[in-house]
Amino acid sequence: MSFPWLTALIAWPLVAALATALTGRGRGRPAATAHGPGSGAFGAPAARTVALVGSLVEIALLVGAFLAFDTARAGEHQLAETHQWIPGIGASYAVGVDGVGLLLVALSVGLVPLVILAAWKEQGGDHPRLRSYLATVLVLEAFMVAVFAARDVFLFYVLFEAMLIPAYFLIGGFGQGAQRRYAAVKFLLFSLAGGLIMLVAVIALYLQVPAAERGPETFLTANLAATADGLGTTAGRLMFCAFFLAFAVKAPMVPVHTWLPDVTENATPGTSTLLICVLDKVGTFGMLTLCLPLFPEATRWAAPAIVVLAVVSILYGAILAIGQTDLLRLIGYTSVSHFGFIILGIFTFTATGTAGASLMMLNHGISTGALFLIAGFAIARHPQRSQQIADYGGLRTVAPILGGSFLVAGLSAAALPGLATFVSEILVFLGAFSANHAAALVAVPAVVLAAVYVLLTYQRMFTGKVPATLTADGPVRDLDARERTVAGVFVAALLLLGFVPSLALRYVDPPAHTTVTLTAAASAHTTEVAS
C-alpha cells in the first residue's frame, strides 16, 4: 500500500494545532494580563515557532504528494484512499485529487506559513490570544485540505459545514474591526442557509439511487454521477439549484455576496487571506467538480442565467472597489469581480475557459493573498491601525519595499502581462468569446476598471506627502526581514507563474478536457433519454 499522503496532509495540521495550543501552558506561573509576563507571554515565542514549524512540515508533506502525483494522468483522481465510514447510509472516507484539486491543496498549504509569519505580532500583544489564533488557523488548514480532496458527496458536505466553525471564530473572536461579531454572524448565517439547502439536495440525490443498488459507497461522487441519467428533468434542476446556491454563497457571487465586504473589513488580513483566497474557492471548486458531473442537463439549462450573474459580478465588484474608502473592504470587492471571471470560465463549457477558471482559482489566491497581507503590513504602521485609504500617503518614499510589493500584487490582480493572473484571465476570455460573444464583450471593461482601482489606490496611499498623523509615533519604517520574506515569496510566485504558466497549466489542462468531455457526453445522453 502506498503512503497515504492526503490523510497525512489532513491529520498533521490537527497535530500541530494541538501542540500550538498546549505550548506554554501548565508551567505553574500565575495567570497574566494581556501584556503581562505570565505563562502566556512565556509561551508566545514558542507557540509561534511550533505553529510555523508545523506548517513547514506540512509543506514537506505536500512536496511528497507532488512527487507521488503523475502529471501525465492529471485528469484522473490520484493518491486515492477509500475506507468505509458510515456504511449504513453509503458514506465513506474517500479522498483523492486530480490536478485542480492538488493545486488547491497546494494553495491551502502554501498560504498558511505566510499567514503565520504575517501574524507574528498580531492580537495586540495578547499572547494567549495569539496562540489560540494560530492553533485555529492550523485547524482550518486541515479542513481546507480535506474538502478539496473529498470524493464522497456526504463527506464533502460535512467538511463544507465543519469549516464554518474555525472560520467563525477567526472572524468574530480574533477580528480587528468594531463590527467583527456582526460580520461573523452574517457570514455564518449566509453559509448555513446555503449549506442546509444543499443538504436537502444531498438527501434527495441519495434517494434517487434505487434501494437495491445502495451500498457502503453510494455517496462516492463517481457513483452518484452515474445516476444522472435517471434523474428527472425537474428533480435534477431543483437539486442543481440547491447545490449551486450553496456554492454561490461561498464563492461569493452577486446577489448573495454581501457578507464578504463586512468580513474583510473586520477580520484580520490573515483571516481574510484564508477565507477569500482558499475557503471561497470551495464554491467554485464545487461548481466544477459536483454541479457539472452530477447535473449535466440542469447545468446547461441554468448556464445562460449564471453567465449573466457572473458578468454582473465582474463589473459590480470592480465598480464598487473603485468607490471604497476602506482598504481591506476594497480588496474584498475586487474578489467579487475575480470570482465572476472564474464562474464565467466554468460555464463556458470549453476546455480553454475551464482551464482558465481552474488556473485563476490558484492565481487569485496568490495575488489577493499578497494584497491582504501587504495591506496588513501598511495598516500595522499607522499609529491607530487605520484602514482608511485617506489616512495614508507618500509611503513609497519612506517604505519603498512595502510600496513596490503592494504595486506588484495590485498589478497582478489587474492582470498585467508577465504576472500570474494575466494568463488565466486571457484563457477565460478566450473560452467566453468562443461560447458567448456578448458576455465576453460586456466583461471586457472590467480589465480597465481593475487598472483604475489598483492605480488609484496606489496613488492615494504611496505617492504624495506623508501625512503627519502617519508619523505621529516616529518615522515610518520599511518592511523588516520577516515581512520581506512574506512579500518576497508572493512576488516570486506571481512572477514565476506569470512567466512560466506551464508549471500550473499541466495540472489543470487534463482535468478541464476531462470535465468538458464527460459533461457534454452526459448532457447529450440525458437529453436523448428525456426526449
N, C-alpha and C positions, 0 to 999 in steps of 0.2 A: 504494500500500500504506500502511495506517495505521501509526502509530508502535507499535512492539512494547512496550507498557507493561509487560506481565508479564515478558518477558525482561529488560527493564531493571531491574525490581524484584528479579529473581533475581540478575542479574550485579553490580549496583552494590555490594551488601554484601561480595562477594568482593574487589572492588577496594579498598573501604575497609578490609577486614580486612588485606590485604597492605600497604597504606600504614601502617596502625597498627602492624603487626608490624615494619616496617622503620624506623619513626621512632626516631631517637636512636641507631641502630646505626652502626658503622663510622666513628666520629669520631676515632679514634686515641687515645682515652683508655684507661687501664688498666681492667681489669675491677674492678667494685666489689663490696663486700659488700652484703647485703640492705639495709642502711641507709646505705651509704656514698655518696660524692659522685661516683661514676664515671659512665660513659656511661648506665647505666640510670637514675640519678637525673636526669641532664640531659634524657633523653628522656621522662620520665614526664609532665610537664605537656603537652608537645607531643603525645604519643601519646594522652592523654586527649582533647585538643582535636580531633585528627584523627578519633578514633573518634566523638565527639559530632557533629562537623560531617558526617561520613559518614552517620550515622544520620538527621540532619536533612535531608540531600539526599534520602535515601530517602523521607522524609515528603513532600517536594515531588513526587517521582515518584508517590507514592500519590495525591496531590491530582489530578495529571494523569489517573491511571487512573479516579478517581471522576468527573471531568468528562467523560471519554470513555464512561462506562458509562451506558446508557439504563435508568433505573429502571422505565420502563413495560414493559420486557422482562426484568425481573429474574429471571424463571423460566427464562430461556434462558442458555446459556453465551455470554459476550461477551469482547471483547479476545482472541479466539482466534487461535492460531498452530498450524500443523501442519507439521512437517518430518520427512522420513524420517530414522531414526536407525539401526536395525538391521533393514533390510527383509527379511533372510533369515528372521527369526522373526516379522515383523509388528509390531515395536516402533517407535514414533515419538516424536519430541519434540512432544507435543501439550499445549498449555496453554490455559486459558480458565476463566472464573469466572462463576457465577451470583451472585445476591445474597448467599447464605450464604457462598460462597467468598470473595467480595470483603470481607465484614465480617471474616472470619477472617484474611485477608491484612492488613487494616487493624489488627486486634488485634496481629498479629505485629510489624508495622512500628511501631505506636504505643508498644508497651511497651519496645522496645529503647533509645531515648534515655533513658527514665526509669530503666531498669536501669543504663545507663552513668553517669548522674548520681548515682544512689544508690551506685554502687561507686567513686566518685571517690577515696575514701581507704581502700579495702579492700586486702586482701592484706598487711596488717601493715607497710606502708611498703616492701615489696619491689617496686621499680618495674619491673624487667624482668618479674616475675611478673604484675603488674597489666597491663602492656602485652600480654602473651600472653593473659591472661584476656579483655581487651576484644576482641582480634582473634578469639578463639574464639567469643565472643558474636556477632560480626558474621558469621562463617561459619555459625553455627547459624541466624541470621536468613535467610540465603539459602535454606537447606534448608526452613525453615518456610514461606516464601512459595511455594516451588516445589511442596511437597507439597499445599498447598491449591489450587493451580492445575492440577495434573496431570489430564489427561483420558485418559491411556493407562494401563491397569492395570499393565503391566510397568514403566513409568516411575514410577508411584506406588509400586510395591513397592521399586524401587531406592532411591528417596528415603526411604521408610519405614525402610529398614535403614541408609542412609547417615547419617541424623540421629543414630544411636546413637554415632557416633564423636566429634563435638564434645560431645555430651551426657555421654558417659562421662568425658571429660577435665575438663569443667566440674565434675562431681561429685567424682571421685577426685583430680584434680590441683589443683583450686583450692578445694575444700571447706574448711570450718572445723571440722568435727567430728572427734573421735578415731577414729570408725569410717567415715570418708569412703571409704576404699578398699573396705571391705566393702560399703558402700551402693552404690558404683559398680558393683562386680562383680555384686551381686544384681540391680540394675537391668538390666545388660547381659544377664545370663543369662535373666531373665524375658522381656525384649524379643526376644532372639534366638530363644528357643524358640517364642514366638508367631509371629515372622516366618518361621521355617523351615517351620512347619506351613502358614502361608499360602502359601509358595512352592509347596508340593506342590499346593495347590488352584489356584494361578495356572496351573501347567503342565497340570493336569487340565482346567481350563476351556478352555485353548488347544486341547487335543486333542479337545474336543467339536466344534470347528469342522471340517467336512469339509475334507480336504486340497485339494480343488479350489476351495474358497472362500477359502482363506487368501491374504492379500495383504500388502502393506507396511504396512497399517494395521489389521491384525487385532485388535491389543490395545486399540484405542480402546474406551472404556467403552460408547459407544453401539452399536458393532458387536457386542461381546460380549453386551450386554443383549438384542440381537435374537436371540441363540441360546438364550435362556432357555426358549423354547417346546420346544426339542429336548432339554432336559435330562431324564433320567430322574428319578423321584422320589427314589430312594436316592442317586444321584450328586449331585443338586442339594442334598440335605440334608447330605451329607458335606462338600461344598465350602463350603456356608454355615457349617457348624460350624467349619471351619478358618479362614475369614475372620473369623468372629465372635470366636473365641478370641484371635486376634492383636489385634483391636480392643479386646476386653475387658481384656486385659493393659495395653494402652496407656491405656485410659480413665481410671482403673483401676476395676475392678468386683469386688465380692466374688464368689468367694474368691481371685482372682488379683491382689489389690491390695497384698499385704504388702510389696512393695518401696517403696511410696510413703512411709509414715511414716519409714522409715530414711533415705530420700533427703532429705526435708525437714528432718530433724534434723541432717544432716551437711553439706548443701550450703550455699552462701551464700544469703541471701534473694533476690538477683538471679537466681541459677541456678534456685532453686525457682520463681520467678515465671515464667521462660521454660518450664520443664519442665511445671509443673502447669497454668499458665494458657493455654499455647499448644500445646506438643507433645502433651499428653494429649488435646487436642481432636481430634487426628488420629484417635483411636479412635472417638469419637462421630461425627465427620465421615465416617469410612469406613463406619460402620454406615448412615448416612443416604444416602450417595452411591454406595456399592458394594453393600452387602448387600441393600438393598431393591430396586434395579432389576435386579441380576444374578440374585437368587434369590428371586423374589416368593413362590412357593409355600412354600419352605423357611422364609422369614421368618415367614409366618403360622403355619406349623406349630410353630415354636420360640417364638413370641411369649408364650404363657402362662408357660413356664418363665423366659423372660427378664424378664417383668414381675415375677415373684416375686423373682428375684435383684435387680432394680432396687429394689424396695421394701425388701428386706433391706439393701441398700447404703445406702439413705436413712436407715434407723433405726440400723443398726450404726455408720455413720460419725458420726452425731450423738451417740449414746450414748458411744462411745469418746472423742470430742472432749471431753466434759464431764469425763472422768476423767484427762485428760492433765496432767502437770506441766511438760512442755517446751513452750514457746510455739510454736515452729515445727512441732513434731510435732502439736500441737493443730490448727493451721491445715491441715496435711496431711489429718487425718481429716475436717475439715469438707468438704474437696473430695471425699472418697469419698461423702459424703452428697449433695453437689450433683450429682455425675456420675450418681448414681442417678436424680435428677429428670430429667436430660437424657435418659437412656436410656428412662425411663418415658414421656416425651413422644414420643420417636421411635416407640416400639412401641405407641402408642395407635392408629396408622394413621388419625388425624384431622388435618385441616388446622390446627385450633386447637392441638392438642398438638404437632404437628411444628413449627409456627411458634414456639411457646413454647420448645421444646427448642433450636431454632436461635438464638433470641434469648438464651437462657440461656447458650449457649456464649460469646457475647460478654460478657454481663453478669458471668458468673462470672469471666472472665478479668480484668475491670477490678476487681471488688470484692476478689477473692482476691489479685491482684497488689498492690493497695493494702495489704492486711493484711500480706503478706510484707515489703514494703519498709518500711512504717512500723514494723513489729515489729523490723526490722533497725536502724532508727534508735534504737529504745529499747535494744536489745542493745548497740549501739555506745557507749551512755552508761554502761554498767556497767563498773567497773574490771577485772573478769575476763571481760567479754563473756558473762556467764551467760545461758543460755536458760531457766533455771528460773523459773517464774512466781512462786514463793515468795520469790525474791530481790529482788522489786520491791515498790513500794507508794508511794502518795502522789504519783505523777508528775503528776497533774492540777494540783496546786498549784504545782509548780516548773516544769512544762513544759506549759502549757495548750494550746498549738497541737498538740503531739505527742499529748496526750490526746484533744483534740477530733477530730483527723483519724482517729485509731485508732477512736474510737467511731463515726464516720460510716461508715468502711469495715466495721466489725463489724455495724452495724445493716443495712447493705446486704446483707451475707452472710445476715442473718436475715430478709431480705425485708420490711423496714419500708416501708410505703406512702410514696411520694414519692422513693424511691431505686431505682436501676436494676433490681435483681433482682426486685422485687415483681411487676412486670408479667409477666415471663417465667414466674415461678413460678405465678402465677394462671392463665396460659394453659395450662401443663402440667396443673394440677389440673382445669381445665375440660375439657380433652381426655380426661384419665383418667376423670373422672366420667361422661362420655358413652360411654366404651368399656368401662370396667371399674370398677363402683362399689366393689367390695370392695378392690381395690388402692388406689384413691384414698383411701378411708376409713382404711385401715391406715397410709398415708403421712402423713396429716394431723398426727399428733402430732409429726412432725419439725419443724414450724413452732415449736412450743413449745420443743422441745429446742434448736433453734437460738438462740432468745432466751436460754435458760439458759446455754449455753456462751459466748455473746458477753458477756452482762452479768456473769456470774460472773468471767470473765477480766478484764473492765474493772474490776470492783470490787477484785479482788486486786492488780492492777498500778497502778491510777491513783487509788485512794482510800485513806484512812487515813494513817498516818505514813510518812514516808520513812525506810527502814532506814539505819542508819549505814554498812553496807557499800556502799551505793549512792553515798554521798557521801565515800568514803574518799579520792578524788583531788580533792575540791573540790565546789562546788555543781553540781547537775545543770543543764545549760543546755537551753534550748528549741531548737526546730529553727532552723537557720541559713537563709540565703537560698536556698542550693542545695536543701536538704531541704524547705523550704517550697514551692519550685517543684514538686518531685516530688509532695508530698502535695496541693498545690493543684490540679494537673492531674487527679489521681484524683478528688478530691472534686467538682470541677466536672463531670467526666464522669458520675459517679454521679448527681448532681443533674439534669443535663441529660437523661440517658436515663430518669430517674425521672419527670420532669415532662413530657417531650416524647418518649415512646417511639416515636412515629410516625417519628422520624428513622431508626430502625433497622427498624421493622416493615415499612416499604415495601420493604425489601430482602429480608426473609425470608418475607413472606406469599405472593408469587407462587411461589417455589420449593416452599413447603410444599404448596400446592394442586397444583402440577405433579407432585410426588413421590407424593402420595397418589392422585391420579387414575391415573397410569401404573402404580403398584404394584397398585392394585385391578384395573385392566384386565388387566394381565399375569397376576396371580394367578388371575383368573376364567378366562382363556383356558387357562392351564396346567392348571387343574383339569378343564376340559372335555376337553382332549386326553388327560389321564391316565385319565379315566373312559371 
